[in-house]
Amino acid sequence: MIVILITLASFIPSLLMFLFMRNNRKGDETYRRNCNQLLMKGILICGLVMLFGAALRIPWNLIGLTKDKPLLDRAFVCFVVNALCEETAKFLYARKYIMQDKTKTSRLDIISYLVISAISFALLEDIIYAFSTSIGQIIVRGILMGHVPEQLLMGELYGRSIAEKKPGLKVLAFLLPILIHGTYNFLLSDGLPEWTAFAVVGLVLAETIYMICMIFRIKKKRNDPAYTEPVFMK
């Protein structure tokens, strides 16, 4: 019961972030409804992640290239099975709402939908982890809002690539979150040097600072036409 209560309490930061993103268009009921629907897609996103992961993991195991190379196999799992599949699945579900009405979608909308997709996935993931981790880790995961910083970065770069007609930024919009996500997972692997623990802390600190800065940036940009006007119509 204690674990359940702490897990539910750990949802508070993510739900507050959800409300913050949903308030980017306070008077737009269609946008708010889309946000609510996307928040409920966690199971579907997880299902797509599992499908992608199996499609890549099974042939990788059959090839057997890393049978005697555990760290290389771990790298494949972290960067491909975890990071690539998860970031792709979250984007695909957010994209439905991003592309739903191009005459209205703004840069803030793109950021919001991607972040809410991350929250949706992360909340379900936290429930799963609650049965296999400690209370301390549950609390830390809740405070840090795993997956949100990567989607903030993806949303900022993806929206900018469309607004400024710079296709190259789309590559960075996917590549950087995947690299960050995969690196974090890989640095938590067993058998690595002790310095990797400091690298993990540094990475988490950098992500947290970026997330806080983006929260203030988003609040400020709510009155900036460059972020609120339809980005596909420019």
For each residue, the residues with C-beta under 8 A, 3 or more apart:
1: 4 5
2: 5 6 135
3: 6 7 130 135 138
4: 1 7 8 130
5: 1 2 8 9
6: 2 3 9 10 135 138 139
7: 3 4 10 11 126 127 130 138
8: 4 5 11
9: 5 6 12 142
10: 6 7 13 126 138 139 141 142 143
11: 7 8 14 15 123 126 142
12: 9 15 16 142
13: 10 16 17 142 143 145
14: 11 17 18 119 122 123 142 145 148
15: 11 12 18 19 119
16: 12 13 19 20
17: 13 14 20 21 115 119 145 148 215
18: 14 15 21 22 35 39 116 119
19: 15 16 22 23
20: 16 17 23 215 218
21: 17 18 24 35 111 112 115 116 218
22: 18 19 25 31 32 35 36 112 116
23: 19 20 26
24: 21 31 108 109 112 218 222
25: 22 28 31 32 109
26: 23
27:
28: 25 31 32
29: 32 33
30: 33 34 101
31: 22 24 25 28 34 35 104 109
32: 22 25 28 29 35 36
33: 29 30 36 37
34: 30 31 37 38 97 100 113
35: 18 21 22 31 32 38 39 112 113 116
36: 22 32 33 39 40
37: 33 34 40 41 97
38: 34 35 41 93 94 97 113 116 117 120
39: 18 35 36 42 116 119 120
40: 36 37 120
41: 37 38 44 45 93 117 120
42: 39 45 46 120 121 123 124
43: 46 47 124
44: 41 47 48 93
45: 41 42 48 49 89 90 93 117 120 121 124
46: 42 43 49 50 121 124 125
47: 43 44 50 51
48: 44 45 51 52 89 92 93
49: 45 46 52 53 85 86 89 121
50: 46 47 53 54
51: 47 48 54 55
52: 48 49 55 56 84 85 88 89
53: 49 50 56 57 81 82 85
54: 50 51 57 58
55: 51 52 58 59
56: 52 53 59 60 80 81 84 85
57: 53 54 60 61 77 81
58: 54 55 61 62
59: 55 56 62 63
60: 56 57 63 65 66 76
61: 57 58 64
62: 58 59
63: 59 60
64: 61 67
65: 60 69 72
66: 60 69 70 72 73 76
67: 64
68:
69: 65 66 72 73
70: 66 73 74 191
71: 74 75 189 191
72: 65 66 69 75 76
73: 66 69 70 76 77
74: 70 71 77 78 186 189
75: 71 72 78 79 182 186
76: 60 66 72 73 79 80 81
77: 57 73 74 80 81 82 185
78: 74 75 81 82 83 182 183 185 186 189
79: 75 76 82 83 84 178 179 182 185 186
80: 56 76 77 83 84 85 182
81: 53 56 57 76 77 78 84 85
82: 53 77 78 79 85 86 181 182 185
83: 78 79 80 86 87 177 178 179 181 182 185
84: 52 56 79 80 81 87 88 178 182
85: 49 52 53 56 80 81 82 88 89
86: 49 82 83 89 90 121 147 181
87: 83 84 90 91 150 154 174 177 178 181
88: 52 84 85 91 92 174
89: 45 48 49 52 85 86 92 93 121
90: 45 86 87 93 94 114 117 118 121 147 151
91: 87 88 94 95 114 117 154 174
92: 48 88 89 95 96
93: 38 41 44 45 48 89 90 96 117 120
94: 38 90 91 97 98 113 114 116 117 151
95: 91 92 98 99
96: 92 93 99 100
97: 34 37 38 94 100 109 113
98: 94 95 105 109 110 113 114
99: 95 96 102 105
100: 34 96 97 105
101: 30 104 105
102: 99 105 230 232 233
103: 230 232 233
104: 31 101 109 230
105: 98 99 100 101 102 109 110 230 231 232
106: 109 110 159 227 228 229 230 231
107: 110 111 159 160 162 163 221 226 227 228 231
108: 24 111 112 159 218 221 222 227 228
109: 24 25 31 97 98 104 105 106 112 113
110: 98 105 106 107 113 114 155 158 159 162 231
111: 21 107 108 114 115 152 155 156 159 218
112: 21 22 24 35 108 109 115 116 155
113: 34 35 38 94 97 98 109 110 116 117 155
114: 90 91 94 98 110 111 117 118 151 152 154 155 158
115: 17 21 111 112 118 119 148 151 152 155
116: 18 21 22 35 38 39 94 112 113 119 120
117: 38 41 45 90 91 93 94 113 114 120 121 151
118: 90 114 115 121 122 147 148 150 151
119: 14 15 17 18 39 115 116 122 123 145 147 148
120: 38 39 40 41 42 45 93 116 117 123 124
121: 42 45 46 49 86 89 90 117 118 124 125 147
122: 14 118 119 125 126 145 146 147 148
123: 11 14 42 119 120 126 127
124: 42 43 45 46 120 121 127 128
125: 46 121 122 128 129 146 147
126: 7 10 11 122 123 129 130 138 141 142
127: 7 123 124 130
128: 124 125 131 132
129: 125 126 132 133 137 138 141
130: 3 4 7 126 127 133 138
131: 128
132: 128 129
133: 129 130 137 138 141
134: 137 138
135: 2 3 6 138 139
136: 139 140
137: 129 133 134 140 141
138: 3 6 7 10 126 129 130 133 134 135 141 142
139: 6 10 135 136 142 143
140: 136 137 143 144
141: 10 126 129 133 137 138 144 146
142: 9 10 11 12 13 14 126 138 139 145
143: 10 13 139 140
144: 140 141 204 207 208
145: 13 14 17 119 122 142 148 149 211
146: 122 125 141
147: 86 90 118 119 121 122 125 150 151 181
148: 14 17 115 118 119 122 145 151 152 211
149: 145 152 153 180 207 208 210 211 214
150: 87 118 147 153 154 177 180 181 207
151: 90 94 114 115 117 118 147 148 154 155 177
152: 111 114 115 148 149 155 156 210 211 214
153: 149 150 156 157 173 176 177 180 210
154: 87 91 114 150 151 157 158 173 174 176 177
155: 110 111 112 113 114 115 151 152 158 159
156: 111 152 153 159 160 214
157: 153 154 160 161 169 170 172 173 176
158: 110 114 154 155 161 162 169 170 173
159: 106 107 108 110 111 155 156 162 163 227 231
160: 107 156 157 163 164 166 169
161: 157 158 164 165 166 167 168 169 170 173
162: 107 110 158 159 165 231 232
163: 107 159 160 226 231 234
164: 160 161 169
165: 161 162
166: 160 161 169
167: 161 170 171
168: 161 171 172
169: 157 158 160 161 164 166 172 173
170: 157 158 161 167 173 174
171: 167 168 174 175
172: 157 168 169 175 176
173: 153 154 157 158 161 169 170 176 177
174: 87 88 91 154 170 171 177 178
175: 171 172 178 179
176: 153 154 157 172 173 179 180
177: 83 87 150 151 153 154 173 174 180 181
178: 79 83 84 87 174 175 181 182
179: 79 83 175 176 182 183
180: 149 150 153 176 177 183 184 203 207
181: 82 83 86 87 147 150 177 178 184 185
182: 75 78 79 80 82 83 84 178 179 185 186
183: 78 179 180 186 187 203
184: 180 181 187 188 200 203 204
185: 77 78 79 82 83 181 182 188 189
186: 74 75 78 79 182 183 189
187: 183 184 192 196 199 200 203
188: 184 185 200
189: 71 74 78 185 186 192
190:
191: 70 71
192: 187 189 196
193: 196
194: 197
195: 198 199
196: 187 192 193 199 200
197: 194 200 201
198: 195 201 202
199: 187 195 196 202 203
200: 184 187 188 196 197 203 204
201: 197 198 204 205
202: 198 199 205 206
203: 180 183 184 187 199 200 206 207
204: 144 184 200 201 207 208
205: 201 202 208 209
206: 202 203 209 210
207: 144 149 150 180 203 204 210 211
208: 144 149 204 205 211 212
209: 205 206 212 213
210: 149 152 153 206 207 213 214
211: 145 148 149 152 207 208 214 215
212: 208 209 215 216
213: 209 210 216 217
214: 149 152 156 210 211 217 218
215: 17 20 211 212 218 219
216: 212 213 219 220
217: 213 214 220 221
218: 20 21 24 108 111 214 215 221 222
219: 215 216 222
220: 216 217 223 224
221: 107 108 217 218 224 226 227 228
222: 24 108 218 219 227 228
223: 220 228
224: 220 221 227 228
225: 228 229
226: 107 163 221 229
227: 106 107 108 159 221 222 224
228: 106 107 108 221 222 223 224 225
229: 106 225 226 233 234
230: 102 103 104 105 106 233 234
231: 105 106 107 110 159 162 163 234
232: 102 103 105 162
233: 102 103 229 230
234: 163 229 230 231
